[in-house]
Amino acid sequence: MSTQKCQQETVSFRHDVWKKQPMIFLTEPDIKYQDSFLVGLREFHQEGRMLQYDFQIISEDFERFLYHLKTQQDRTKLPPYIVPQSHFWLIDDNEFIGILSLRRELNDTFIRIGGHIGYQVRPSKCRRGYGKELLRRGLQKAKELGFTRVLLTCDEDNIASKKIIESNGGQFENMIRVEGSPIKKLRYWIDLGDQPPVEKGH
């Protein structure tokens, strides 16, 4: 999956998240967070990430962008080679923090190197514990949607992502080679029956 290559999170930064936890929530994309999302998108683009999202087109017609994200959940509106997925944003104090994609099914590619869940935290919010919290809430959302276990993957040299997955219950299955890349992929499964519920009001 695509995950940010942030530095290892520190205890002091994690406290930033836990002290403000009641203000953090996972939501479907919403126009009320347009300005904050666009600021975050610029940050991603500056690092060469999320380039599939054209900043000018999105900023000129944000409602159409939201509609596009919504239709990606519906298999009947997608070509056969596209995997249905739901998109969620992590919001803290009305500010866009990161994005999580939950794939409803897996094709041959995603079963190897993508998994069910992909997530990214905007660069200015890295090293504050948001990655762990974003995945935690994404796993709870997957459980609510009927998943019993999910697959996650990350690059073998992405230490931060590896720690986030393992801290959320990831059980290492194997490491595979990726065609055209010297970096191998780590594959993890997470049983959702072991996931504690997200506290109400958070």
C-alpha positions as CSV (number, residue, x, y, z in Angstrom):
1,M,0.0,0.0,0.0
2,S,0.9,3.6,-0.3
3,T,2.1,4.9,3.1
4,Q,4.0,7.9,4.1
5,K,7.7,7.4,4.9
6,C,7.7,9.4,8.0
7,Q,10.4,9.1,10.7
8,Q,9.7,6.8,13.6
9,E,7.1,8.3,15.9
10,T,8.3,9.4,19.3
11,V,6.4,9.2,22.6
12,S,6.3,13.0,22.9
13,F,4.7,13.4,19.5
14,R,2.2,10.6,20.2
15,H,1.0,12.6,23.2
16,D,-0.1,15.3,20.8
17,V,-2.7,12.9,19.4
18,W,-3.9,11.3,22.6
19,K,-4.4,14.6,24.5
20,K,-6.6,15.9,21.7
21,Q,-8.3,12.6,20.8
22,P,-11.9,13.6,21.3
23,M,-11.4,16.1,18.4
24,I,-10.2,13.4,16.0
25,F,-12.5,11.4,13.8
26,L,-12.6,9.5,10.5
27,T,-15.2,10.7,8.0
28,E,-16.2,10.4,4.4
29,P,-14.8,13.2,2.2
30,D,-16.8,16.4,2.8
31,I,-16.8,19.8,1.1
32,K,-16.5,21.5,4.5
33,Y,-12.9,20.4,4.6
34,Q,-12.1,21.6,1.1
35,D,-9.6,24.3,2.0
36,S,-7.7,22.1,4.4
37,F,-7.6,19.2,2.0
38,L,-6.2,21.4,-0.8
39,V,-3.5,22.7,1.5
40,G,-2.7,19.0,2.4
41,L,-2.7,18.1,-1.3
42,R,-0.2,20.7,-2.1
43,E,2.1,19.3,0.6
44,F,1.7,15.8,-0.9
45,H,2.5,17.1,-4.4
46,Q,5.6,18.9,-3.2
47,E,6.9,15.5,-2.1
48,G,5.9,13.8,-5.4
49,R,2.9,12.0,-3.9
50,M,-0.8,11.7,-4.7
51,L,0.0,13.0,-8.2
52,Q,-3.1,11.2,-9.5
53,Y,-5.1,14.1,-8.1
54,D,-4.8,17.2,-10.4
55,F,-4.8,20.2,-8.0
56,Q,-6.2,22.7,-10.5
57,I,-9.1,20.5,-11.6
58,I,-10.0,19.6,-8.1
59,S,-9.8,23.1,-6.8
60,E,-12.0,24.4,-9.6
61,D,-14.8,21.8,-9.0
62,F,-14.4,20.2,-5.6
63,E,-18.0,18.8,-5.6
64,R,-17.2,16.9,-8.8
65,F,-14.1,15.5,-7.1
66,L,-16.2,14.3,-4.1
67,Y,-18.7,12.7,-6.5
68,H,-15.8,10.9,-8.2
69,L,-14.6,9.5,-4.9
70,K,-18.1,8.4,-4.0
71,T,-18.7,6.5,-7.2
72,Q,-15.5,4.5,-6.6
73,Q,-17.5,2.5,-4.0
74,D,-20.0,1.2,-6.5
75,R,-19.0,-1.8,-8.5
76,T,-21.7,-1.1,-11.1
77,K,-20.2,2.2,-12.0
78,L,-16.6,0.9,-12.4
79,P,-14.9,-0.9,-15.2
80,P,-14.0,-4.6,-14.5
81,Y,-10.3,-3.8,-13.9
82,I,-11.0,-1.2,-11.2
83,V,-11.3,-2.4,-7.6
84,P,-14.2,-0.8,-5.6
85,Q,-12.9,1.3,-2.7
86,S,-14.2,3.6,0.0
87,H,-12.3,6.8,0.9
88,F,-12.1,8.3,4.4
89,W,-10.3,11.4,5.8
90,L,-8.9,11.8,9.2
91,I,-9.9,15.1,10.7
92,D,-8.4,16.7,13.8
93,D,-10.0,20.0,15.1
94,N,-11.6,20.5,11.6
95,E,-8.3,20.1,9.8
96,F,-7.6,17.5,7.2
97,I,-4.8,15.2,8.5
98,G,-4.7,12.2,6.2
99,I,-6.5,9.9,3.8
100,L,-7.4,6.2,4.0
101,S,-8.7,4.0,1.2
102,L,-10.5,0.7,2.0
103,R,-10.7,-1.7,-0.9
104,R,-13.9,-3.8,-0.9
105,E,-12.2,-6.6,-2.9
106,L,-8.7,-7.5,-4.1
107,N,-7.4,-8.3,-7.6
108,D,-4.2,-10.1,-8.4
109,T,-2.1,-7.0,-7.9
110,F,-3.6,-5.9,-4.6
111,I,-3.4,-9.3,-3.1
112,R,0.3,-9.1,-3.6
113,I,1.4,-5.6,-3.0
114,G,-1.5,-3.4,-2.1
115,G,-3.8,-5.0,0.4
116,H,-7.2,-3.9,1.6
117,I,-6.1,-0.6,3.2
118,G,-3.9,2.2,2.0
119,Y,-3.3,5.4,4.0
120,Q,-1.2,8.5,4.0
121,V,-0.7,11.3,6.5
122,R,0.0,14.8,5.1
123,P,3.7,15.7,5.4
124,S,3.3,18.5,7.9
125,K,1.5,16.1,10.3
126,C,4.0,13.3,10.3
127,R,5.8,12.1,13.5
128,R,2.8,13.0,15.7
129,G,1.1,9.6,16.0
130,Y,-1.5,10.2,13.3
131,G,-0.5,7.3,11.2
132,K,-1.2,4.8,14.0
133,E,-4.5,6.5,14.8
134,L,-5.6,6.7,11.1
135,L,-5.0,3.0,10.6
136,R,-6.7,2.1,13.9
137,R,-9.8,3.9,12.9
138,G,-9.6,2.5,9.4
139,L,-9.6,-1.0,10.8
140,Q,-12.6,-0.3,12.9
141,K,-14.4,1.0,9.8
142,A,-13.5,-2.2,7.9
143,K,-15.0,-4.2,10.8
144,E,-18.2,-2.2,10.6
145,L,-18.4,-2.9,6.9
146,G,-18.2,-6.7,7.5
147,F,-14.6,-7.5,7.1
148,T,-13.2,-10.2,9.5
149,R,-9.5,-9.8,8.4
150,V,-7.6,-7.4,6.2
151,L,-4.3,-7.5,4.3
152,L,-1.8,-4.6,4.5
153,T,1.6,-4.2,2.8
154,C,4.5,-1.9,3.0
155,D,8.0,-1.5,1.6
156,E,10.7,-3.4,3.6
157,D,12.6,-0.1,4.2
158,N,9.5,1.8,5.5
159,I,10.2,1.3,9.2
160,A,7.6,3.8,10.4
161,S,4.8,2.0,8.4
162,K,6.0,-1.4,9.6
163,K,5.8,-0.3,13.2
164,I,2.3,1.2,12.6
165,I,1.0,-2.0,11.1
166,E,2.5,-4.2,13.8
167,S,1.2,-1.9,16.6
168,N,-2.3,-2.3,15.2
169,G,-2.1,-6.1,15.4
170,G,-0.4,-6.9,12.1
171,Q,0.8,-10.5,11.8
172,F,3.7,-10.9,9.3
173,E,3.0,-13.4,6.6
174,N,5.9,-13.1,4.1
175,M,8.1,-10.8,2.0
176,I,7.8,-10.8,-1.7
177,R,9.8,-9.3,-4.6
178,V,8.2,-6.6,-6.8
179,E,8.9,-6.7,-10.5
180,G,11.1,-3.7,-11.5
181,S,11.9,-2.7,-7.9
182,P,14.9,-3.6,-5.7
183,I,12.7,-3.0,-2.6
184,K,10.6,-6.0,-1.4
185,K,7.1,-5.8,0.0
186,L,6.2,-6.9,3.5
187,R,2.7,-8.5,3.8
188,Y,0.7,-8.5,7.0
189,W,-2.8,-9.8,8.0
190,I,-4.8,-8.2,10.8
191,D,-7.7,-10.1,12.4
192,L,-10.4,-7.6,13.1
193,G,-12.0,-9.6,15.9
194,D,-9.1,-8.5,18.0
195,Q,-9.6,-4.9,17.4
196,P,-11.0,-2.8,20.3
197,P,-13.9,-0.5,19.4
198,V,-13.2,3.2,18.9
199,E,-14.5,5.2,21.8
200,K,-17.9,6.9,21.3
201,G,-17.6,10.6,20.7
202,H,-14.1,10.3,19.3
